[in-house]
Amino acid sequence: MKKLTAPFIILIMVTALSAQQDMDLQNISIGGKYSIMVPRVMVKTTSLNDIASLQYNAPEKELYSIVIDESMSSLLNSNLKLNLGIYFKMACFNIATGLADFNIIKITASTRGNLQIMQSEFTGFLKSNNIGIYYKVAVIQSPTSFYQIFTWTLKNQQEQYQDVFQSMIDSFREISGPKQKELIDSLK
């Protein structure tokens, strides 16, 4: 039996600690609207989605996240009559159209304070290159806005990152202030 040398053991410990610190979450606040925690390894980008208010990725780990927010007042102005269920189905459909072998793992609904939340996990293969993808998605309805949170990675990394993605979704907070109160009053 070979003995492990002290430097080798130290290298293993440092590597494990570094990987754990990469998944430590940092708080990101977007325009006074909301905040969400993202892993420190993820960096801000602008290349994932044209309309997302938050875009973070770690391409070397194949980790991606976006948030799309839409105010209720803009939806009312467009005469769309949306509720959380319809908005959720639309958000998932937009992703599913780019996937082959779309497989819904589960769908859940919950409430946190004044936020109504629907979540889903699903997998599929990108039609463009047949790469397996795992998504964890949440659609959140507040009194003033809808928020779509999309997190994804390679399908073979699902177990490794699904808890991190859930922590990100669970960390979402809408930031309330005077403007939000005015908007709520105008929607009544």
N, C-alpha and C positions, 0 to 999 in steps of 0.2 A: 504494500500500500504506500502510495506516495504521500509525503508530508506537504501540506500547504505552507508556503513561506509567508512570513509576516507581510512583505510588500504586496503579495498577491491577495491576501485577505483584506488588506487596507484598500486596494484597488476595487475589489468587489463591493466593499461597504460604501466607498465614495460614489461609485457608479449607481448603486441602489438609492442612496440619499439624493443624488442629483436627479434621478428619474422621478422620485417622489416630489422634490421641490418644483420640478417642471409642471406638475399638476396642482400645485398650490394655486389658489384662486386670488385674483386681484379684482377690486371693484372698479367698474367702468360706468361713468355717468354720461348720458347722452342728452345734450341740449336742455337740461332741466326737465326733461320728460320722464325719463326712467333711468334705473341703474340695474346692472346685471354683473355677476361675477364671471370672469373667464380665466382659464388657466394662464399662468405667467408665461408659459412657453408660446402662447398664441400672440401674434402681433397684428396691429391694425393694417388693413388693406382696403383697396377700393376696387378690386378685380372680381369679386364674387357675384355681385348683384347691383344693377343700376339704381334700384330704388330703396335699398336697405339703408337704414339709419345707423346700423352697427354692422361691421364686417371684420372678423378676426379669423386668422388661420395660423396653422403651423404645418406648412407644406411638407417638411421633412418627416413629420409624424402622420401626415394625411388627416389632420383635424381641421374642421371648418365650422364656422358659426356665423349666422346673420340674424338680424332682427329687422322686421319691416313693421312700421307703425302707420296707422291710418286713423285720422280723427273721425269721430261720429259726425261732426258737422259737415265734413267733405262727403261722407256717405249720404247724409240727408239731402245735400245739395244735388246729388246725382240721382235722387229718387230710388235708390236701392233700399229695399226692405230686408235687411240682414239681421239674423240673430246668430248667436255663437255657433250653433250646429251647422247652419248653412255656410257661414264664413269658414269654419273648420274644414268642411268638405271641399270647399273651393281651394283652400290652401293646399290640402293634401292632393287634390286632383292635379294642381299645377305641377307638383313634383312627380306624381305617378305617370304623367304623360311622357316623361323622358326616360322611364324605366321599363325594362322587360321583366317578366316574372315578378311583378309587384306582389309582395306578401305582407299583409298587415299582421303584426305580431300581437298587438293589443291596443285598445282604445280605452282611456279613462276620462272621467269628468270629476272636477272638484271645485271647491270654493275656498278662497283665502282672502279674508277681509271682504272688500268690495270687488274683488277680482273673481270672475268666473273663468275656469280653465278647462280646456280639453287637450288631451295629450295622446300621441300615438307613437308607436315604434313600428318601423317597417323596413323591409329590405327589398332589393331588386338589383338588376344589372343595367348599367347605363347603356342605352341603345346605341350610342355613338362608338363605344369601344368595348362593351361587354364586361366592364369591371364591376365586381360586386360591391354594393354600397349599403351601409346601415344608417338609417335616419332616426333621430328622436326629435319629435316636433311638438310644439305647444302653441295653441292659439289662446290668447288671453283677452277677455273683454272686461274693460273697466267702464265706469260711467261715461267716460269721454272718448275712449279709443279702443281699437282692436290692435293687438300686437301679435305678430307671427314670429316665433322663435324656431329657427331651423338649425340643428346641429347634425353633423354627419362625419363619417369616416369610412374606411374600407370595411367590407362585411366581415372579414376575418379578424378585425379588431373590435368587434361589437362588445364582447365581454370585457375587454380591457378598458373601454371608455364609456360604457353606458351609465355607470354611476357618476362619472365626471359630468356627463351631459345632463343627468338628472339634477345634480347640484347646481349647475348653471341655471336651469329652468326654475328650480326652487328659489334661487337667489333673486329672481326678477322682482323689482319694486317700482311701482309708478311713483313719481315724485309729485306730490301735490303742492299747490301754491295758489296765490290769488288768481292767476290766469285760469287754472283748472277749475276753481270754484265758479268763475264767471262763465266758463264754457258749460259746466253742468247746469247752471241756472238758465242759460240760453236754450238748452236742449229740452227743458221742461215745458 
